[in-house]
């Protein structure tokens, strides 16, 4: 069964959102979904670059009132 | 083979230690290996309780500039150097201490945070790391 791992980096700035995504991906098993919520604008752009570096797929991105949510499939 | 980032940390200035650890963490987060080679003034920051002790590289003003920047960093919620170092080690980042600096400055292993250090070495160790690195920086 694929698990959904949620991490919250709201208010955190460079490089913490990337580091926390990397840590979550390390703990996740193939097929699991890592969902990251945050507010740092550059990280919204850069988290997909982390996913790309590992050949992983972004399955959903949304943003509302400066809070974004990105889902990555491990 | 995994790509690698190698950084010589020559400066012990607080802002430059930030640069080194942020880039190191960024590289690890994006799937690279990372190696930080602490030499000269940089090595001072590996001493026990030394990580946060550096002054600001510009406008330090006897520590006044540093405390101003630190309070701005706190407002912006920037992670502490301790946390960045913890994350760096957790993601498998490597720390190398320069043995020649230890000799010149009379620094003993017991004075350093030995639990952070993966290797003690000299220029050969650095070249060995750097020649196979895609990103090489001197800070």
N, CA and C atoms of all chains as a GROMACS GRO file, in nm:
protein
  639
    1UNK      N    1   0.085  -0.121   0.000
    1UNK     CA    2   0.000   0.000   0.000
    1UNK      C    3   0.089   0.126   0.000
    2UNK      N    4   0.063   0.215  -0.097
    2UNK     CA    5   0.140   0.341  -0.102
    2UNK      C    6   0.096   0.432   0.013
    3UNK      N    7   0.195   0.487   0.078
    3UNK     CA    8   0.165   0.578   0.190
    3UNK      C    9   0.175   0.722   0.144
    4UNK      N   10   0.106   0.811   0.217
    4UNK     CA   11   0.121   0.953   0.189
    4UNK      C   12   0.196   1.017   0.306
    5UNK      N   13   0.312   1.075   0.276
    5UNK     CA   14   0.394   1.137   0.380
    5UNK      C   15   0.379   1.287   0.367
    6UNK      N   16   0.331   1.352   0.474
    6UNK     CA   17   0.311   1.496   0.467
    6UNK      C   18   0.418   1.569   0.544
    7UNK      N   19   0.478   1.669   0.482
    7UNK     CA   20   0.572   1.753   0.555
    7UNK      C   21   0.532   1.899   0.540
    8UNK      N   22   0.557   1.975   0.647
    8UNK     CA   23   0.518   2.116   0.650
    8UNK      C   24   0.641   2.203   0.672
    9UNK      N   25   0.673   2.286   0.572
    9UNK     CA   26   0.787   2.376   0.585
    9UNK      C   27   0.739   2.522   0.578
   10UNK      N   28   0.618   2.544   0.624
   10UNK     CA   29   0.562   2.679   0.625
   10UNK      C   30   0.653   2.771   0.707
   11UNK      N   31   0.689   2.885   0.648
   11UNK     CA   32   0.773   2.982   0.719
   11UNK      C   33   0.921   2.955   0.708
   12UNK      N   34   0.958   2.836   0.664
   12UNK     CA   35   1.101   2.802   0.651
   12UNK      C   36   1.157   2.861   0.523
   13UNK      N   37   1.285   2.895   0.527
   13UNK     CA   38   1.348   2.955   0.411
   13UNK      C   39   1.466   2.870   0.363
   14UNK      N   40   1.531   2.914   0.257
   14UNK     CA   41   1.643   2.843   0.194
   14UNK      C   42   1.748   2.802   0.297
   15UNK      N   43   1.800   2.682   0.300
   15UNK     CA   44   1.771   2.568   0.212
   15UNK      C   45   1.677   2.465   0.274
   16UNK      N   46   1.612   2.502   0.386
   16UNK     CA   47   1.538   2.402   0.466
   16UNK      C   48   1.429   2.327   0.386
   17UNK      N   49   1.345   2.396   0.303
   17UNK     CA   50   1.244   2.318   0.231
   17UNK      C   51   1.304   2.206   0.144
   18UNK      N   52   1.414   2.236   0.076
   18UNK     CA   53   1.477   2.134  -0.010
   18UNK      C   54   1.530   2.018   0.075
   19UNK      N   55   1.594   2.055   0.188
   19UNK     CA   56   1.653   1.954   0.277
   19UNK      C   57   1.544   1.863   0.332
   20UNK      N   58   1.431   1.923   0.373
   20UNK     CA   59   1.323   1.842   0.431
   20UNK      C   60   1.259   1.751   0.326
   21UNK      N   61   1.248   1.801   0.202
   21UNK     CA   62   1.194   1.717   0.094
   21UNK      C   63   1.288   1.598   0.072
   22UNK      N   64   1.417   1.627   0.069
   22UNK     CA   65   1.516   1.520   0.048
   22UNK      C   66   1.508   1.415   0.159
   23UNK      N   67   1.496   1.464   0.284
   23UNK     CA   68   1.487   1.369   0.396
   23UNK      C   69   1.362   1.282   0.383
   24UNK      N   70   1.249   1.345   0.345
   24UNK     CA   71   1.124   1.269   0.332
   24UNK      C   72   1.134   1.167   0.219
   25UNK      N   73   1.198   1.206   0.108
   25UNK     CA   74   1.213   1.113  -0.005
   25UNK      C   75   1.300   0.994   0.033
   26UNK      N   76   1.399   1.022   0.119
   26UNK     CA   77   1.487   0.913   0.166
   26UNK      C   78   1.410   0.810   0.248
   27UNK      N   79   1.315   0.860   0.328
   27UNK     CA   80   1.238   0.770   0.414
   27UNK      C   81   1.127   0.699   0.339
   28UNK      N   82   1.078   0.762   0.230
   28UNK     CA   83   0.965   0.706   0.156
   28UNK      C   84   1.006   0.580   0.079
   29UNK      N   85   0.907   0.494   0.053
   29UNK     CA   86   0.931   0.376  -0.031
   29UNK      C   87   0.882   0.408  -0.172
   30UNK      N   88   0.932   0.336  -0.272
   30UNK     CA   89   0.885   0.360  -0.408
   30UNK      C   90   0.732   0.350  -0.414
   31UNK      N   91   0.669   0.447  -0.480
   31UNK     CA   92   0.523   0.449  -0.490
   31UNK      C   93   0.459   0.542  -0.390
   32UNK      N   94   0.527   0.570  -0.277
   32UNK     CA   95   0.471   0.661  -0.176
   32UNK      C   96   0.460   0.802  -0.232
   33UNK      N   97   0.369   0.879  -0.173
   33UNK     CA   98   0.352   1.018  -0.213
   33UNK      C   99   0.408   1.107  -0.103
   34UNK      N  100   0.495   1.200  -0.138
   34UNK     CA  101   0.542   1.300  -0.042
   34UNK      C  102   0.470   1.430  -0.074
   35UNK      N  103   0.396   1.480   0.024
   35UNK     CA  104   0.324   1.606   0.006
   35UNK      C  105   0.389   1.713   0.092
   36UNK      N  106   0.437   1.819   0.029
   36UNK     CA  107   0.506   1.924   0.102
   36UNK      C  108   0.429   2.055   0.092
   37UNK      N  109   0.409   2.117   0.209
   37UNK     CA  110   0.338   2.245   0.216
   37UNK      C  111   0.437   2.351   0.262
   38UNK      N  112   0.438   2.466   0.193
   38UNK     CA  113   0.532   2.570   0.234
   38UNK      C  114   0.493   2.707   0.181
   39UNK      N  115   0.577   2.806   0.215
   39UNK     CA  116   0.549   2.944   0.176
   39UNK      C  117   0.667   3.012   0.105
   40UNK      N  118   0.786   2.952   0.111
   40UNK     CA  119   0.905   3.014   0.053
   40UNK      C  120   0.895   3.010  -0.100
   41UNK      N  121   0.886   3.128  -0.167
   41UNK     CA  122   0.859   3.129  -0.311
   41UNK      C  123   0.962   3.054  -0.395
   42UNK      N  124   1.093   3.073  -0.368
   42UNK     CA  125   1.195   3.007  -0.451
   42UNK      C  126   1.184   2.855  -0.441
   43UNK      N  127   1.147   2.805  -0.323
   43UNK     CA  128   1.139   2.660  -0.305
   43UNK      C  129   1.029   2.598  -0.388
   44UNK      N  130   0.922   2.676  -0.415
   44UNK     CA  131   0.814   2.623  -0.498
   44UNK      C  132   0.869   2.589  -0.636
   45UNK      N  133   0.964   2.672  -0.680
   45UNK     CA  134   1.027   2.651  -0.810
   45UNK      C  135   1.132   2.540  -0.805
   46UNK      N  136   1.199   2.530  -0.688
   46UNK     CA  137   1.316   2.442  -0.680
   46UNK      C  138   1.283   2.298  -0.638
   47UNK      N  139   1.172   2.279  -0.566
   47UNK     CA  140   1.136   2.142  -0.527
   47UNK      C  141   1.116   2.053  -0.651
   48UNK      N  142   1.050   2.107  -0.758
   48UNK     CA  143   1.044   2.025  -0.880
   48UNK      C  144   1.182   1.991  -0.938
   49UNK      N  145   1.282   2.079  -0.913
   49UNK     CA  146   1.418   2.049  -0.960
   49UNK      C  147   1.477   1.932  -0.882
   50UNK      N  148   1.445   1.923  -0.753
   50UNK     CA  149   1.489   1.809  -0.671
   50UNK      C  150   1.425   1.682  -0.727
   51UNK      N  151   1.293   1.689  -0.753
   51UNK     CA  152   1.222   1.572  -0.806
   51UNK      C  153   1.286   1.528  -0.938
   52UNK      N  154   1.316   1.626  -1.024
   52UNK     CA  155   1.377   1.595  -1.154
   52UNK      C  156   1.513   1.527  -1.137
   53UNK      N  157   1.591   1.575  -1.039
   53UNK     CA  158   1.724   1.519  -1.016
   53UNK      C  159   1.716   1.370  -0.982
   54UNK      N  160   1.605   1.329  -0.919
   54UNK     CA  161   1.589   1.188  -0.882
   54UNK      C  162   1.500   1.113  -0.981
   55UNK      N  163   1.461   1.181  -1.088
   55UNK     CA  164   1.374   1.118  -1.188
   55UNK      C  165   1.235   1.088  -1.136
   56UNK      N  166   1.188   1.172  -1.043
   56UNK     CA  167   1.056   1.150  -0.983
   56UNK      C  168   0.954   1.247  -1.042
   57UNK      N  169   0.826   1.208  -1.028
   57UNK     CA  170   0.721   1.281  -1.092
   57UNK      C  171   0.645   1.370  -0.992
   58UNK      N  172   0.618   1.495  -1.036
   58UNK     CA  173   0.531   1.584  -0.958
   58UNK      C  174   0.389   1.551  -1.001
   59UNK      N  175   0.306   1.508  -0.906
   59UNK     CA  176   0.171   1.469  -0.950
   59UNK      C  177   0.068   1.578  -0.926
   60UNK      N  178   0.103   1.677  -0.842
   60UNK     CA  179   0.008   1.786  -0.821
   60UNK      C  180   0.077   1.908  -0.760
   61UNK      N  181   0.039   2.025  -0.804
   61UNK     CA  182   0.088   2.150  -0.745
   61UNK      C  183  -0.030   2.243  -0.730
   62UNK      N  184  -0.045   2.302  -0.614
   62UNK     CA  185  -0.149   2.405  -0.598
   62UNK      C  186  -0.096   2.518  -0.512
   63UNK      N  187  -0.153   2.636  -0.528
   63UNK     CA  188  -0.113   2.750  -0.446
   63UNK      C  189  -0.235   2.836  -0.416
   64UNK      N  190  -0.245   2.876  -0.288
   64UNK     CA  191  -0.355   2.962  -0.248
   64UNK      C  192  -0.305   3.057  -0.140
   65UNK      N  193  -0.323   3.185  -0.161
   65UNK     CA  194  -0.282   3.289  -0.066
   65UNK      C  195  -0.136   3.274  -0.020
   66UNK      N  196  -0.050   3.244  -0.115
   66UNK     CA  197   0.093   3.236  -0.082
   66UNK      C  198   0.138   3.106  -0.017
   67UNK      N  199   0.044   3.014   0.003
   67UNK     CA  200   0.080   2.882   0.058
   67UNK      C  201   0.070   2.780  -0.056
   68UNK      N  202   0.181   2.711  -0.081
   68UNK     CA  203   0.178   2.613  -0.190
   68UNK      C  204   0.187   2.470  -0.136
   69UNK      N  205   0.140   2.380  -0.220
   69UNK     CA  206   0.140   2.238  -0.184
   69UNK      C  207   0.188   2.161  -0.307
   70UNK      N  208   0.290   2.077  -0.289
   70UNK     CA  209   0.345   2.001  -0.401
   70UNK      C  210   0.343   1.853  -0.365
   71UNK      N  211   0.296   1.772  -0.457
   71UNK     CA  212   0.296   1.626  -0.433
   71UNK      C  213   0.394   1.559  -0.528
   72UNK      N  214   0.481   1.478  -0.469
   72UNK     CA  215   0.581   1.406  -0.548
   72UNK      C  216   0.559   1.256  -0.528
   73UNK      N  217   0.563   1.182  -0.638
   73UNK     CA  218   0.556   1.036  -0.623
   73UNK      C  219   0.697   0.980  -0.621
   74UNK      N  220   0.728   0.907  -0.513
   74UNK     CA  221   0.861   0.847  -0.499
   74UNK      C  222   0.871   0.727  -0.589
   75UNK      N  223   2.810   0.700  -1.172
   75UNK     CA  224   2.861   0.749  -1.043
   75UNK      C  225   2.790   0.879  -1.004
   76UNK      N  226   2.772   0.896  -0.875
   76UNK     CA  227   2.702   1.016  -0.826
   76UNK      C  228   2.790   1.140  -0.847
   77UNK      N  229   2.725   1.248  -0.885
   77UNK     CA  230   2.796   1.376  -0.901
   77UNK      C  231   2.834   1.430  -0.762
   78UNK      N  232   2.934   1.516  -0.762
   78UNK     CA  233   2.984   1.564  -0.632
   78UNK      C  234   3.013   1.714  -0.630
   79UNK      N  235   2.991   1.775  -0.513
   79UNK     CA  236   3.028   1.914  -0.488
   79UNK      C  237   3.137   1.915  -0.382
   80UNK      N  238   3.248   1.984  -0.409
   80UNK     CA  239   3.356   1.995  -0.312
   80UNK      C  240   3.382   2.142  -0.283
   81UNK      N  241   3.386   2.178  -0.156
   81UNK     CA  242   3.406   2.318  -0.118
   81UNK      C  243   3.523   2.328  -0.021
   82UNK      N  244   3.618   2.418  -0.051
   82UNK     CA  245   3.723   2.450   0.046
   82UNK      C  246   3.668   2.560   0.134
   83UNK      N  247   3.660   2.534   0.264
   83UNK     CA  248   3.613   2.637   0.358
   83UNK      C  249   3.737   2.698   0.423
   84UNK      N  250   3.787   2.806   0.362
   84UNK     CA  251   3.909   2.871   0.408
   84UNK      C  252   3.876   2.980   0.508
   85UNK      N  253   3.762   3.045   0.488
   85UNK     CA  254   3.722   3.154   0.575
   85UNK      C  255   3.648   3.101   0.697
   86UNK      N  256   3.666   3.169   0.810
   86UNK     CA  257   3.591   3.132   0.929
   86UNK      C  258   3.480   3.233   0.955
   87UNK      N  259   3.458   3.326   0.861
   87UNK     CA  260   3.354   3.428   0.881
   87UNK      C  261   3.216   3.364   0.881
   88UNK      N  262   3.130   3.416   0.970
   88UNK     CA  263   2.997   3.357   0.986
   88UNK      C  264   2.920   3.349   0.855
   89UNK      N  265   2.918   3.460   0.780
   89UNK     CA  266   2.839   3.463   0.656
   89UNK      C  267   2.891   3.362   0.554
   90UNK      N  268   3.023   3.342   0.553
   90UNK     CA  269   3.079   3.249   0.455
   90UNK      C  270   3.057   3.103   0.497
   91UNK      N  271   3.052   3.078   0.629
   91UNK     CA  272   3.019   2.943   0.677
   91UNK      C  273   2.874   2.912   0.636
   92UNK      N  274   2.788   3.016   0.645
   92UNK     CA  275   2.650   2.998   0.597
   92UNK      C  276   2.649   2.957   0.450
   93UNK      N  277   2.725   3.033   0.368
   93UNK     CA  278   2.728   3.001   0.223
   93UNK      C  279   2.770   2.856   0.202
   94UNK      N  280   2.877   2.815   0.269
   94UNK     CA  281   2.930   2.680   0.250
   94UNK      C  282   2.826   2.574   0.289
   95UNK      N  283   2.763   2.592   0.406
   95UNK     CA  284   2.668   2.490   0.452
   95UNK      C  285   2.538   2.491   0.372
   96UNK      N  286   2.496   2.609   0.327
   96UNK     CA  287   2.374   2.615   0.244
   96UNK      C  288   2.399   2.545   0.111
   97UNK      N  289   2.512   2.574   0.049
   97UNK     CA  290   2.542   2.509  -0.080
   97UNK      C  291   2.560   2.358  -0.060
   98UNK      N  292   2.628   2.320   0.047
   98UNK     CA  293   2.647   2.177   0.076
   98UNK      C  294   2.513   2.106   0.092
   99UNK      N  295   2.423   2.167   0.169
   99UNK     CA  296   2.290   2.108   0.189
   99UNK      C  297   2.210   2.105   0.059
  100UNK      N  298   2.223   2.211  -0.021
  100UNK     CA  299   2.153   2.216  -0.149
  100UNK      C  300   2.199   2.103  -0.240
  101UNK      N  301   2.330   2.083  -0.245
  101UNK     CA  302   2.386   1.977  -0.330
  101UNK      C  303   2.334   1.840  -0.285
  102UNK      N  304   2.337   1.814  -0.154
  102UNK     CA  305   2.289   1.685  -0.102
  102UNK      C  306   2.140   1.667  -0.132
  103UNK      N  307   2.064   1.776  -0.115
  103UNK     CA  308   1.918   1.768  -0.140
  103UNK      C  309   1.889   1.735  -0.285
  104UNK      N  310   1.977   1.781  -0.375
  104UNK     CA  311   1.952   1.758  -0.516
  104UNK      C  312   2.026   1.634  -0.567
  105UNK      N  313   2.064   1.549  -0.473
  105UNK     CA  314   2.114   1.417  -0.511
  105UNK      C  315   2.263   1.406  -0.537
  106UNK      N  316   2.338   1.514  -0.504
  106UNK     CA  317   2.483   1.506  -0.522
  106UNK      C  318   2.548   1.461  -0.391
  107UNK      N  319   2.674   1.418  -0.401
  107UNK     CA  320   2.754   1.402  -0.280
  107UNK      C  321   2.813   1.537  -0.247
  108UNK      N  322   2.854   1.557  -0.122
  108UNK     CA  323   2.916   1.686  -0.086
  108UNK      C  324   3.030   1.664   0.010
  109UNK      N  325   3.133   1.746  -0.008
  109UNK     CA  326   3.253   1.736   0.073
  109UNK      C  327   3.297   1.878   0.111
  110UNK      N  328   3.313   1.904   0.241
  110UNK     CA  329   3.362   2.035   0.285
  110UNK      C  330   3.500   2.016   0.346
  111UNK      N  331   3.598   2.090   0.292
  111UNK     CA  332   3.736   2.078   0.338
  111UNK      C  333   3.770   2.202   0.420
  112UNK      N  334   3.776   2.189   0.552
  112UNK     CA  335   3.799   2.302   0.641
  112UNK      C  336   3.948   2.326   0.661
  113UNK      N  337   3.993   2.447   0.621
  113UNK     CA  338   4.134   2.480   0.634
  113UNK      C  339   4.150   2.623   0.687
  114UNK      N  340   4.269   2.658   0.729
  114UNK     CA  341   4.298   2.791   0.787
  114UNK      C  342   4.188   2.840   0.881
  115UNK      N  343   4.134   2.960   0.852
  115UNK     CA  344   4.038   3.019   0.948
  115UNK      C  345   3.910   2.938   0.955
  116UNK      N  346   3.883   2.865   0.848
  116UNK     CA  347   3.763   2.780   0.848
  116UNK      C  348   3.770   2.673   0.955
  117UNK      N  349   3.892   2.622   0.979
  117UNK     CA  350   3.908   2.513   1.076
  117UNK      C  351   3.866   2.557   1.218
  118UNK      N  352   3.883   2.684   1.247
  118UNK     CA  353   3.841   2.738   1.379
  118UNK      C  354   3.694   2.706   1.409
  119UNK      N  355   3.615   2.701   1.302
  119UNK     CA  356   3.470   2.678   1.319
  119UNK      C  357   3.440   2.534   1.354
  120UNK      N  358   3.537   2.445   1.339
  120UNK     CA  359   3.514   2.304   1.378
  120UNK      C  360   3.552   2.279   1.523
  121UNK      N  361   3.605   2.385   1.588
  121UNK     CA  362   3.637   2.368   1.730
  121UNK      C  363   3.508   2.354   1.811
  122UNK      N  364   3.520   2.293   1.928
  122UNK     CA  365   3.402   2.275   2.014
  122UNK      C  366   3.336   2.411   2.039
  123UNK      N  367   3.204   2.420   2.017
  123UNK     CA  368   3.127   2.544   2.030
  123UNK      C  369   3.176   2.655   1.938
  124UNK      N  370   3.245   2.621   1.831
  124UNK     CA  371   3.303   2.725   1.745
  124UNK      C  372   3.221   2.764   1.624
  125UNK      N  373   3.119   2.681   1.590
  125UNK     CA  374   3.049   2.697   1.463
  125UNK      C  375   2.988   2.836   1.444
  126UNK      N  376   2.926   2.888   1.549
  126UNK     CA  377   2.855   3.017   1.537
  126UNK      C  378   2.946   3.135   1.573
  127UNK      N  379   3.072   3.108   1.603
  127UNK     CA  380   3.158   3.213   1.660
  127UNK      C  381   3.223   3.310   1.562
  128UNK      N  382   3.211   3.283   1.432
  128UNK     CA  383   3.280   3.368   1.334
  128UNK      C  384   3.223   3.509   1.330
  129UNK      N  385   3.307   3.606   1.287
  129UNK     CA  386   3.254   3.742   1.272
  129UNK      C  387   3.201   3.757   1.130
  130UNK      N  388   3.143   3.875   1.104
  130UNK     CA  389   3.089   3.903   0.972
  130UNK      C  390   3.204   3.945   0.881
  131UNK      N  391   3.203   3.900   0.754
  131UNK     CA  392   3.318   3.929   0.666
  131UNK      C  393   3.328   4.077   0.633
  132UNK      N  394   3.215   4.149   0.637
  132UNK     CA  395   3.215   4.294   0.615
  132UNK      C  396   3.126   4.359   0.719
  133UNK      N  397   3.160   4.481   0.758
  133UNK     CA  398   3.079   4.559   0.851
  133UNK      C  399   3.049   4.485   0.981
  134UNK      N  400   3.150   4.415   1.031
  134UNK     CA  401   3.129   4.344   1.158
  134UNK      C  402   3.117   4.444   1.273
  135UNK      N  403   3.190   4.553   1.264
  135UNK     CA  404   3.187   4.662   1.364
  135UNK      C  405   3.194   4.610   1.507
  136UNK      N  406   3.300   4.533   1.531
  136UNK     CA  407   3.322   4.482   1.666
  136UNK      C  408   3.210   4.392   1.716
  137UNK      N  409   3.137   4.330   1.623
  137UNK     CA  410   3.032   4.237   1.663
  137UNK      C  411   2.893   4.297   1.652
  138UNK      N  412   2.886   4.433   1.640
  138UNK     CA  413   2.756   4.500   1.629
  138UNK      C  414   2.686   4.461   1.499
  139UNK      N  415   2.764   4.464   1.389
  139UNK     CA  416   2.709   4.426   1.259
  139UNK      C  417   2.660   4.283   1.260
  140UNK      N  418   2.739   4.198   1.324
  140UNK     CA  419   2.700   4.056   1.332
  140UNK      C  420   2.568   4.040   1.407
  141UNK      N  421   2.552   4.108   1.520
  141UNK     CA  422   2.426   4.088   1.593
  141UNK      C  423   2.308   4.147   1.517
  142UNK      N  424   2.333   4.256   1.439
  142UNK     CA  425   2.223   4.308   1.357
  142UNK      C  426   2.180   4.207   1.252
  143UNK      N  427   2.280   4.149   1.184
  143UNK     CA  428   2.248   4.050   1.080
  143UNK      C  429   2.180   3.928   1.143
  144UNK      N  430   2.228   3.888   1.262
  144UNK     CA  431   2.169   3.770   1.328
  144UNK      C  432   2.022   3.795   1.361
  145UNK      N  433   1.990   3.919   1.404
  145UNK     CA  434   1.850   3.943   1.439
  145UNK      C  435   1.764   3.949   1.312
  146UNK      N  436   1.823   4.001   1.202
  146UNK     CA  437   1.748   4.000   1.074
  146UNK      C  438   1.727   3.856   1.027
  147UNK      N  439   1.828   3.772   1.048
  147UNK     CA  440   1.817   3.632   1.007
  147UNK      C  441   1.709   3.562   1.087
  148UNK      N  442   1.701   3.596   1.215
  148UNK     CA  443   1.600   3.535   1.301
  148UNK      C  444   1.460   3.574   1.252
  149UNK      N  445   1.445   3.704   1.219
  149UNK     CA  446   1.316   3.751   1.165
  149UNK      C  447   1.278   3.676   1.038
  150UNK      N  448   1.378   3.652   0.952
  150UNK     CA  449   1.352   3.583   0.825
  150UNK      C  450   1.346   3.431   0.845
  151UNK      N  451   1.360   3.386   0.970
  151UNK     CA  452   1.352   3.244   1.005
  151UNK      C  453   1.460   3.161   0.936
  152UNK      N  454   1.580   3.216   0.923
  152UNK     CA  455   1.692   3.142   0.865
  152UNK      C  456   1.742   3.038   0.968
  153UNK      N  457   1.769   2.918   0.920
  153UNK     CA  458   1.814   2.810   1.010
  153UNK      C  459   1.949   2.845   1.073
  154UNK      N  460   1.973   2.797   1.194
  154UNK     CA  461   2.102   2.820   1.260
  154UNK      C  462   2.209   2.736   1.193
  155UNK      N  463   2.335   2.774   1.212
  155UNK     CA  464   2.445   2.695   1.156
  155UNK      C  465   2.446   2.555   1.216
  156UNK      N  466   2.411   2.545   1.345
  156UNK     CA  467   2.405   2.413   1.410
  156UNK      C  468   2.307   2.322   1.336
  157UNK      N  469   2.189   2.378   1.303
  157UNK     CA  470   2.089   2.297   1.234
  157UNK      C  471   2.136   2.259   1.094
  158UNK      N  472   2.197   2.356   1.023
  158UNK     CA  473   2.245   2.327   0.889
  158UNK      C  474   2.352   2.219   0.891
  159UNK      N  475   2.438   2.224   0.994
  159UNK     CA  476   2.542   2.121   1.007
  159UNK      C  477   2.479   1.985   1.036
  160UNK      N  478   2.376   1.984   1.123
  160UNK     CA  479   2.308   1.858   1.157
  160UNK      C  480   2.245   1.796   1.032
  161UNK      N  481   2.175   1.882   0.954
  161UNK     CA  482   2.112   1.833   0.831
  161UNK      C  483   2.217   1.783   0.732
  162UNK      N  484   2.326   1.859   0.722
  162UNK     CA  485   2.434   1.823   0.630
  162UNK      C  486   2.488   1.683   0.662
  163UNK      N  487   2.509   1.657   0.790
  163UNK     CA  488   2.560   1.526   0.830
  163UNK      C  489   2.455   1.418   0.810
  164UNK      N  490   2.328   1.452   0.842
  164UNK     CA  491   2.220   1.352   0.828
  164UNK      C  492   2.205   1.308   0.682
  165UNK      N  493   2.226   1.401   0.589
  165UNK     CA  494   2.213   1.367   0.446
  165UNK      C  495   2.342   1.308   0.388
  166UNK      N  496   2.438   1.280   0.475
  166UNK     CA  497   2.558   1.210   0.430
  166UNK      C  498   2.673   1.300   0.384
  167UNK      N  499   2.668   1.428   0.416
  167UNK     CA  500   2.777   1.520   0.380
  167UNK      C  501   2.905   1.486   0.454
  168UNK      N  502   3.018   1.508   0.386
  168UNK     CA  503   3.147   1.471   0.441
  168UNK      C  504   3.223   1.596   0.490
  169UNK      N  505   3.289   1.585   0.604
  169UNK     CA  506   3.370   1.695   0.658
  169UNK      C  507   3.516   1.647   0.666
  170UNK      N  508   3.605   1.727   0.606
  170UNK     CA  509   3.748   1.695   0.612
  170UNK      C  510   3.819   1.809   0.686
  171UNK      N  511   3.905   1.776   0.781
  171UNK     CA  512   3.983   1.876   0.853
  171UNK      C  513   4.126   1.876   0.801
  172UNK      N  514   4.181   1.997   0.779
  172UNK     CA  515   4.316   2.009   0.724
  172UNK      C  516   4.420   1.988   0.834
  173UNK      N  517   4.503   1.886   0.814
  173UNK     CA  518   4.603   1.851   0.915
  173UNK      C  519   4.714   1.955   0.926
  174UNK      N  520   4.750   2.017   0.810
  174UNK     CA  521   4.856   2.116   0.815
  174UNK      C  522   4.813   2.237   0.897
  175UNK      N  523   4.688   2.278   0.880
  175UNK     CA  524   4.635   2.390   0.960
  175UNK      C  525   4.643   2.354   1.109
  176UNK      N  526   4.610   2.229   1.141
  176UNK     CA  527   4.615   2.186   1.282
  176UNK      C  528   4.757   2.201   1.336
  177UNK      N  529   4.856   2.165   1.251
  177UNK     CA  530   4.996   2.179   1.292
  177UNK      C  531   5.034   2.326   1.311
  178UNK      N  532   5.004   2.406   1.208
  178UNK     CA  533   5.042   2.549   1.212
  178UNK      C  534   4.978   2.620   1.330
  179UNK      N  535   4.849   2.597   1.349
  179UNK     CA  536   4.774   2.669   1.452
  179UNK      C  537   4.783   2.599   1.588
  180UNK      N  538   4.849   2.484   1.591
  180UNK     CA  539   4.859   2.410   1.716
  180UNK      C  540   4.725   2.360   1.767
  181UNK      N  541   4.639   2.318   1.672
  181UNK     CA  542   4.506   2.267   1.709
  181UNK      C  543   4.513   2.116   1.728
  182UNK      N  544   4.467   2.070   1.845
  182UNK     CA  545   4.466   1.925   1.871
  182UNK      C  546   4.328   1.866   1.838
  183UNK      N  547   4.329   1.738   1.800
  183UNK     CA  548   4.203   1.670   1.768
  183UNK      C  549   4.098   1.687   1.878
  184UNK      N  550   4.144   1.680   2.003
  184UNK     CA  551   4.050   1.688   2.116
  184UNK      C  552   3.979   1.823   2.122
  185UNK      N  553   4.038   1.926   2.059
  185UNK     CA  554   3.975   2.058   2.061
  185UNK      C  555   3.865   2.067   1.956
  186UNK      N  556   3.865   1.973   1.862
  186UNK     CA  557   3.769   1.979   1.751
  186UNK      C  558   3.645   1.895   1.781
  187UNK      N  559   3.537   1.925   1.711
  187UNK     CA  560   3.416   1.842   1.721
  187UNK      C  561   3.439   1.717   1.639
  188UNK      N  562   3.508   1.623   1.700
  188UNK     CA  563   3.553   1.504   1.627
  188UNK      C  564   3.438   1.423   1.567
  189UNK      N  565   3.320   1.432   1.633
  189UNK     CA  566   3.206   1.353   1.584
  189UNK      C  567   3.158   1.402   1.447
  190UNK      N  568   3.195   1.526   1.408
  190UNK     CA  569   3.153   1.578   1.278
  190UNK      C  570   3.252   1.541   1.167
  191UNK      N  571   3.376   1.512   1.206
  191UNK     CA  572   3.484   1.499   1.107
  191UNK      C  573   3.497   1.356   1.055
  192UNK      N  574   3.488   1.343   0.923
  192UNK     CA  575   3.497   1.210   0.861
  192UNK      C  576   3.641   1.172   0.832
  193UNK      N  577   3.724   1.276   0.807
  193UNK     CA  578   3.859   1.247   0.762
  193UNK      C  579   3.952   1.362   0.797
  194UNK      N  580   4.079   1.331   0.826
  194UNK     CA  581   4.183   1.433   0.844
  194UNK      C  582   4.276   1.418   0.724
  195UNK      N  583   4.306   1.531   0.657
  195UNK     CA  584   4.388   1.514   0.537
  195UNK      C  585   4.461   1.639   0.497
  196UNK      N  586   4.533   1.630   0.385
  196UNK     CA  587   4.608   1.743   0.332
  196UNK      C  588   4.568   1.762   0.185
  197UNK      N  589   4.655   1.827   0.109
  197UNK     CA  590   4.615   1.865  -0.027
  197UNK      C  591   4.580   1.745  -0.114
  198UNK      N  592   4.648   1.633  -0.091
  198UNK     CA  593   4.619   1.514  -0.169
  198UNK      C  594   4.474   1.469  -0.153
  199UNK      N  595   4.426   1.477  -0.029
  199UNK     CA  596   4.287   1.439   0.000
  199UNK      C  597   4.191   1.532  -0.074
  200UNK      N  598   4.224   1.662  -0.071
  200UNK     CA  599   4.139   1.759  -0.140
  200UNK      C  600   4.137   1.732  -0.291
  201UNK      N  601   4.254   1.716  -0.351
  201UNK     CA  602   4.259   1.693  -0.496
  201UNK      C  603   4.186   1.564  -0.533
  202UNK      N  604   4.205   1.464  -0.450
  202UNK     CA  605   4.137   1.336  -0.472
  202UNK      C  606   3.985   1.356  -0.479
  203UNK      N  607   3.932   1.441  -0.388
  203UNK     CA  608   3.788   1.471  -0.388
  203UNK      C  609   3.751   1.560  -0.506
  204UNK      N  610   3.835   1.664  -0.528
  204UNK     CA  611   3.798   1.770  -0.622
  204UNK      C  612   3.806   1.725  -0.768
  205UNK      N  613   3.900   1.637  -0.800
  205UNK     CA  614   3.919   1.601  -0.940
  205UNK      C  615   3.798   1.527  -0.997
  206UNK      N  616   3.718   1.472  -0.910
  206UNK     CA  617   3.599   1.402  -0.960
  206UNK      C  618   3.470   1.477  -0.925
  207UNK      N  619   3.484   1.606  -0.892
  207UNK     CA  620   3.367   1.686  -0.856
  207UNK      C  621   3.324   1.777  -0.971
  208UNK      N  622   3.192   1.786  -0.988
  208UNK     CA  623   3.137   1.873  -1.092
  208UNK      C  624   3.136   2.017  -1.044
  209UNK      N  625   3.119   2.037  -0.912
  209UNK     CA  626   3.118   2.172  -0.855
  209UNK      C  627   3.232   2.183  -0.755
  210UNK      N  628   3.320   2.281  -0.777
  210UNK     CA  629   3.434   2.304  -0.688
  210UNK      C  630   3.437   2.450  -0.648
  211UNK      N  631   3.429   2.477  -0.519
  211UNK     CA  632   3.428   2.617  -0.474
  211UNK      C  633   3.530   2.641  -0.364
  212UNK      N  634   3.576   2.764  -0.358
  212UNK     CA  635   3.670   2.808  -0.254
  212UNK      C  636   3.602   2.923  -0.181
  213UNK      N  637   3.572   2.902  -0.054
  213UNK     CA  638   3.498   3.005   0.020
  213UNK      C  639   3.582   3.057   0.136
   0.00000   0.00000   0.00000
